[in-house]
């Protein structure tokens, strides 16, 4: 019988919770979160806007997504990917959601023709300051609810599906639209999916990449957009980067497209730039 080779314990432990790698990662995350907390205390936050266009008419914007940007002491943007995974489980994550919502509602109040989506974590539903920001914004401008889209990632929604359902039901009277973000990237329990009643389904960018050349992504994207259509959801393909992808996605029936091909997130409000050009 062939002897079973075993990993030396020092290698087996190299990626464990007490390993040097884990310690270094925790130290890095703590440092980045410290920067983020200080920035939030200074209110060094703003929104970057990215257009979401109609697949059948890419020159026409369906709505904009407002993406939070946090600035360090030198007014440089701290990359969201560096802190969001760690902040998700911290109060900093709840404060980020509060700032994003506040800035989004302010933009909606200033622009009566604007339709805007804002990201949030399901964990913020039970955070009283977040709900206070929402209630205050809706009372200041009652029309903003009908133009606000709240995006919840699939992975976040699955953490507490019952709470998400209750929130959506409670806020329905305000006309708020709800989007399930990054669909396909997580592990949606379809028994919940049927009960959520999301209005918008945003397909994760991993299924969009090179779709005009990737047969696997073609099959997967078609299946995902079919699910959205069946449940009467507006379907959005994320992370579109070239004309080939855009054409293929429009052909298989996506309602809207989003990605660098149509515009990168900009801290300069696109509508202000358009008005400046007209002037």
C-alpha positions in Angstrom: 0.0 0.0 0.0 1.3 3.4 -0.9 2.1 5.4 2.2 0.0 8.6 2.8 2.0 11.7 2.7 1.1 14.3 5.3 1.7 18.0 5.2 4.3 19.2 7.7 2.5 21.1 10.5 4.4 24.3 9.8 3.0 24.4 6.3 -0.5 23.3 7.3 -0.7 26.2 9.7 0.7 28.9 7.4 -2.8 30.1 6.3 -4.6 29.4 9.6 -6.2 32.0 11.9 -3.0 32.3 13.9 -0.6 32.3 11.0 1.8 35.2 10.1 -0.3 35.8 6.9 -3.5 36.1 8.9 -1.8 38.5 11.4 -0.4 40.6 8.6 -3.8 40.8 6.9 -5.5 41.8 10.2 -2.8 44.4 10.8 -3.3 45.8 7.3 -7.1 45.9 7.7 -6.9 47.6 11.0 -4.7 50.3 9.5 -7.0 50.9 6.6 -10.1 50.9 8.8 -8.4 53.5 11.0 -7.9 55.7 7.9 -11.6 55.1 7.0 -12.8 56.0 10.4 -10.8 59.2 10.5 -12.1 60.1 7.1 -15.7 59.5 8.2 -15.2 61.7 11.2 -14.0 64.5 8.9 -16.9 63.8 6.6 -14.4 63.3 3.8 -16.8 61.4 1.6 -18.4 62.0 -1.8 -20.3 60.1 -4.5 -19.0 59.1 -7.9 -21.7 58.6 -10.5 -21.7 55.9 -13.2 -24.4 55.8 -15.9 -26.7 52.8 -16.4 -27.9 53.0 -20.0 -30.7 51.3 -22.0 -29.4 48.4 -24.0 -31.6 49.3 -26.9 -30.6 53.0 -26.8 -27.1 53.4 -25.2 -27.2 57.1 -25.6 -30.1 57.3 -23.2 -29.4 56.9 -19.4 -31.9 54.9 -17.4 -30.4 55.9 -14.1 -27.0 56.6 -12.4 -25.4 54.5 -9.6 -23.9 56.6 -6.8 -20.7 54.9 -5.5 -19.2 56.1 -2.2 -15.7 57.5 -2.3 -13.7 58.1 0.9 -10.7 60.4 0.9 -7.6 60.1 3.0 -5.7 63.0 4.7 -4.2 64.0 1.4 -7.6 64.0 -0.3 -6.8 60.9 -2.3 -9.5 58.2 -2.8 -9.0 55.1 -0.6 -9.8 52.2 -2.9 -13.1 50.6 -1.8 -11.7 47.1 -2.4 -9.1 47.8 0.3 -11.6 48.4 3.1 -15.1 47.4 2.2 -14.7 43.6 3.0 -13.3 44.5 6.5 -15.8 47.4 7.1 -18.8 45.2 6.3 -18.8 43.7 9.8 -17.9 47.0 11.5 -19.9 50.1 12.5 -17.7 51.9 9.9 -19.7 49.9 7.3 -23.0 51.2 8.7 -21.7 54.8 8.7 -20.5 54.4 5.1 -24.1 53.4 4.2 -25.5 56.4 6.0 -23.2 58.8 4.2 -23.9 57.2 0.8 -27.7 57.5 1.4 -27.5 61.0 2.7 -25.5 62.2 -0.3 -27.8 60.3 -2.7 -30.9 61.8 -1.2 -29.3 65.3 -1.4 -28.6 64.8 -5.1 -32.2 63.6 -5.7 -33.5 66.7 -3.9 -31.4 69.0 -6.0 -32.2 67.3 -9.3 -36.0 66.5 -9.7 -35.2 64.7 -13.0 -32.5 62.4 -11.5 -33.0 58.7 -10.9 -30.2 57.3 -8.7 -29.2 54.0 -7.1 -27.3 53.8 -3.8 -25.7 50.7 -2.3 -26.4 49.4 1.1 -25.8 46.4 3.3 -28.6 44.4 4.7 -26.9 44.9 8.1 -27.8 48.6 7.9 -31.5 47.8 7.9 -31.5 47.6 11.7 -29.1 50.5 12.2 -31.3 53.4 13.5 -29.1 56.3 12.1 -29.5 54.8 8.6 -33.2 54.7 8.9 -33.3 58.2 10.3 -31.3 59.5 7.2 -33.8 57.8 5.0 -36.9 59.1 6.8 -35.5 62.6 6.9 -34.7 62.6 3.2 -38.1 61.3 2.2 -39.8 63.9 4.4 -37.7 66.7 2.9 -38.5 65.7 -0.7 -41.4 63.2 -0.9 -40.7 62.7 -4.7 -37.2 61.3 -4.0 -38.6 57.9 -2.9 -39.9 57.2 -6.4 -36.5 58.1 -7.9 -34.4 56.2 -5.4 -33.1 52.7 -6.0 -31.5 50.8 -3.1 -29.0 48.2 -4.2 -28.4 45.2 -1.9 -25.8 42.6 -2.9 -26.9 39.0 -3.2 -24.5 37.9 -0.5 -25.7 40.6 1.9 -29.4 39.9 1.3 -28.9 36.2 2.0 -27.5 37.0 5.4 -30.9 38.1 6.7 -33.5 37.5 4.1 -36.5 37.9 6.4 -35.3 41.3 7.5 -34.8 42.4 3.9 -38.3 41.3 3.0 -39.8 43.3 5.9 -37.9 46.4 5.0 -39.0 46.2 1.4 -42.6 45.8 2.5 -42.4 48.7 4.9 -40.9 51.1 2.4 -43.1 50.1 -0.6 -45.5 53.0 0.1 -42.7 55.4 -0.7 -42.2 54.0 -4.1 -38.6 53.0 -3.6 -37.1 50.6 -6.1 -35.0 47.7 -4.9 -32.2 46.1 -6.8 -30.5 42.8 -6.2 -26.8 43.5 -7.0 -24.1 41.1 -8.1 -26.6 38.4 -8.9 -25.0 35.0 -9.6 -21.9 35.8 -7.5 -23.4 34.4 -4.3 -25.6 31.6 -3.3 -29.2 32.7 -3.5 -31.7 30.4 -1.9 -34.4 30.4 -4.6 -37.2 29.9 -2.1 -36.3 33.4 -0.8 -35.7 34.7 -4.3 -39.3 34.1 -5.2 -40.5 36.0 -2.1 -38.1 39.0 -2.3 -39.9 40.9 -5.1 -36.9 42.9 -6.2 -37.6 45.3 -9.0 -34.1 45.2 -10.6 -31.7 42.3 -11.1 -28.0 43.3 -11.7 -26.0 40.4 -13.2 -22.5 40.1 -11.8 -19.7 41.1 -14.1 -18.0 37.8 -14.1 -20.7 36.5 -16.4 -20.3 39.5 -18.8 -16.6 39.3 -19.4 -15.8 38.4 -23.0 -19.3 37.1 -23.4 -19.2 37.5 -27.2 -16.3 35.0 -27.2 -17.0 32.9 -24.1 -19.5 30.1 -24.7 -19.8 29.4 -21.0 -20.7 32.9 -20.1 -23.2 33.0 -22.9 -25.1 30.1 -21.5 -24.9 31.4 -17.9 -25.9 35.0 -18.8 -28.8 33.8 -20.8 -30.0 31.7 -17.9 -29.7 34.6 -15.4 -31.4 37.1 -17.7 -34.2 34.5 -18.2 -34.7 34.3 -14.5 -35.0 38.1 -14.3 -37.5 38.2 -17.1 -39.6 35.5 -15.6 -40.0 37.4 -12.4 -40.7 40.7 -14.3 -37.4 42.4 -13.2 -35.5 45.0 -15.0 -32.2 43.3 -15.9 -28.9 45.0 -15.8 -25.5 43.6 -17.0 -22.6 45.0 -15.0 -18.9 45.6 -16.0 -19.5 46.0 -19.7 -16.1 47.0 -21.2 -16.4 46.9 -25.0 -18.7 47.0 -28.0 -18.7 43.3 -28.5 -20.0 42.6 -25.0 -22.6 45.3 -25.3 -24.0 44.0 -28.6 -24.2 40.5 -27.4 -25.9 41.4 -24.1 -28.5 43.6 -25.9 -29.1 40.7 -28.3 -30.0 38.2 -25.6 -32.4 40.6 -24.0 -30.8 42.7 -21.2 -32.8 45.8 -20.5 -29.8 47.9 -19.3 -26.0 47.9 -19.4 -23.4 49.4 -17.1 -19.6 49.6 -17.3 -16.6 51.5 -18.3 -17.6 51.2 -22.0 -20.4 53.6 -21.3 -18.7 55.7 -18.6 -16.4 55.4 -15.6 -17.6 56.6 -12.2 -17.1 60.3 -12.0 -17.1 62.6 -9.0 -18.1 65.4 -11.4 -21.8 65.0 -11.8 -22.5 64.1 -15.4 -25.5 66.3 -15.7 -23.5 69.3 -14.7 -21.0 68.6 -17.4 -23.8 68.3 -20.0 -25.2 71.6 -18.9 -21.8 73.3 -19.1 -21.4 72.0 -22.7 -24.8 73.3 -23.6 -24.0 76.7 -22.2 
